[in-house]
Amino acid sequence: MDAALSLPALPAPRLPPLVERLRHGGSPRDAAAAAADEGRVDPAVQAKLRRSASEFEAMFIGQMLTPLFDSLPVDDQFGGGKGEEMFRGLLVQEYGKQIMARGGFGLADQVYRELLRAQEASHGQG
């Protein structure tokens, strides 16, 4: 009997948020402070802050890629003209979003922690 056993693919295990923060360059002290701040901020606000941090990183990556694409020659046979000139910036923005969606550089986590601190500071004063 030559029957191969086929197992379903399992999703990757999720690490606790503190461990995730440490993997992305945060120190244990920063990660612990961010975890404490998360507990004091409304979950809806947390989601908005996370989205803003991710959008910021995607924009940052796109801005870093712009000089690279500006230096590429235009293929006259299949491209060029005003159309490519107009849409190249949009293409680079989408590349930035895709890089961010696949993990990015880890900048979003740091921005998120700073936004949480700012949110907590403004909430504590008011």
C-alpha positions as CSV (number, residue, x, y, z in Angstrom):
1,M,0.0,0.0,0.0
2,D,1.5,3.2,-1.2
3,A,-0.8,5.8,0.2
4,A,0.6,9.1,1.2
5,L,-0.9,10.8,4.2
6,S,-2.0,14.3,3.5
7,L,-2.3,16.7,6.4
8,P,-4.1,20.0,6.2
9,A,-1.9,23.1,6.3
10,L,-1.9,24.7,9.7
11,P,-1.7,28.5,10.2
12,A,1.5,29.9,11.6
13,P,1.3,30.1,15.4
14,R,0.7,33.6,16.7
15,L,3.1,35.0,19.2
16,P,2.0,37.1,22.2
17,P,2.0,40.9,21.4
18,L,5.0,41.4,23.7
19,V,7.1,38.9,21.9
20,E,6.0,40.4,18.5
21,R,7.2,43.8,19.6
22,L,10.5,42.4,20.8
23,R,11.0,40.7,17.4
24,H,10.5,44.1,15.6
25,G,13.3,45.8,17.4
26,G,11.6,47.1,20.6
27,S,13.3,46.8,23.9
28,P,11.5,44.8,26.7
29,R,11.0,48.1,28.6
30,D,9.4,49.8,25.5
31,A,7.2,46.7,24.8
32,A,6.0,46.5,28.4
33,A,5.2,50.2,28.4
34,A,3.3,49.9,25.1
35,A,1.4,46.9,26.5
36,A,0.4,49.0,29.6
37,D,-0.7,51.9,27.3
38,E,-2.8,49.6,25.2
39,G,-4.8,48.6,28.2
40,R,-5.7,52.2,28.9
41,V,-6.7,53.1,25.3
42,D,-10.1,52.3,23.7
43,P,-9.8,49.3,21.3
44,A,-11.4,51.4,18.5
45,V,-8.8,54.1,19.0
46,Q,-6.1,51.4,19.0
47,A,-7.3,50.1,15.6
48,K,-7.2,53.6,14.2
49,L,-3.7,54.2,15.5
50,R,-2.5,50.8,14.1
51,R,-4.0,51.7,10.7
52,S,-2.4,55.2,10.8
53,A,1.0,53.7,11.7
54,S,0.7,51.1,8.9
55,E,-0.3,53.8,6.3
56,F,2.6,55.9,7.4
57,E,5.1,53.1,6.9
58,A,3.6,52.3,3.5
59,M,4.0,56.0,2.5
60,F,7.5,56.0,3.8
61,I,8.5,52.9,1.9
62,G,6.9,54.4,-1.3
63,Q,8.9,57.6,-0.8
64,M,12.1,55.6,-0.4
65,L,11.4,53.7,-3.6
66,T,10.6,56.8,-5.7
67,P,14.3,57.7,-6.4
68,L,14.9,54.1,-7.5
69,F,12.1,54.2,-10.0
70,D,12.9,57.7,-11.2
71,S,16.3,56.4,-12.2
72,L,15.0,53.5,-14.3
73,P,15.0,53.9,-18.1
74,V,11.7,53.9,-19.9
75,D,11.1,51.1,-22.4
76,D,10.1,52.9,-25.6
77,Q,8.6,49.8,-27.2
78,F,6.0,49.0,-24.4
79,G,5.9,52.1,-22.3
80,G,6.8,55.7,-22.0
81,G,4.9,58.8,-22.7
82,K,2.7,60.8,-20.5
83,G,0.7,57.8,-19.3
84,E,3.6,56.1,-17.7
85,E,4.9,59.4,-16.4
86,M,1.5,60.1,-14.7
87,F,1.0,56.6,-13.2
88,R,4.5,55.7,-12.1
89,G,4.0,57.5,-8.8
90,L,0.8,55.5,-8.2
91,L,2.6,52.2,-9.0
92,V,5.4,53.1,-6.5
93,Q,2.8,53.9,-3.8
94,E,1.2,50.5,-4.4
95,Y,4.6,48.8,-4.1
96,G,5.0,50.5,-0.8
97,K,1.6,49.2,0.4
98,Q,2.4,45.7,-0.7
99,I,5.8,45.7,1.0
100,M,4.0,46.9,4.2
101,A,1.3,44.3,3.9
102,R,4.1,41.6,3.8
103,G,5.8,42.8,6.9
104,G,7.4,46.1,6.0
105,F,10.5,47.4,7.8
106,G,9.0,47.3,11.3
107,L,8.6,51.1,11.4
108,A,4.8,50.8,11.9
109,D,5.2,49.2,15.3
110,Q,7.5,52.0,16.5
111,V,5.2,54.6,15.2
112,Y,2.2,52.9,16.8
113,R,4.0,52.9,20.2
114,E,4.7,56.6,19.9
115,L,1.1,57.3,18.9
116,L,-0.1,55.3,21.9
117,R,2.1,57.3,24.2
118,A,0.8,60.6,22.7
119,Q,-2.8,59.4,23.0
120,E,-2.2,58.4,26.6
121,A,-0.5,61.7,27.4
122,S,-3.3,63.8,25.8
123,H,-5.9,61.6,27.6
124,G,-4.2,62.0,30.9
125,Q,-4.1,65.8,30.6
126,G,-7.8,66.1,29.7
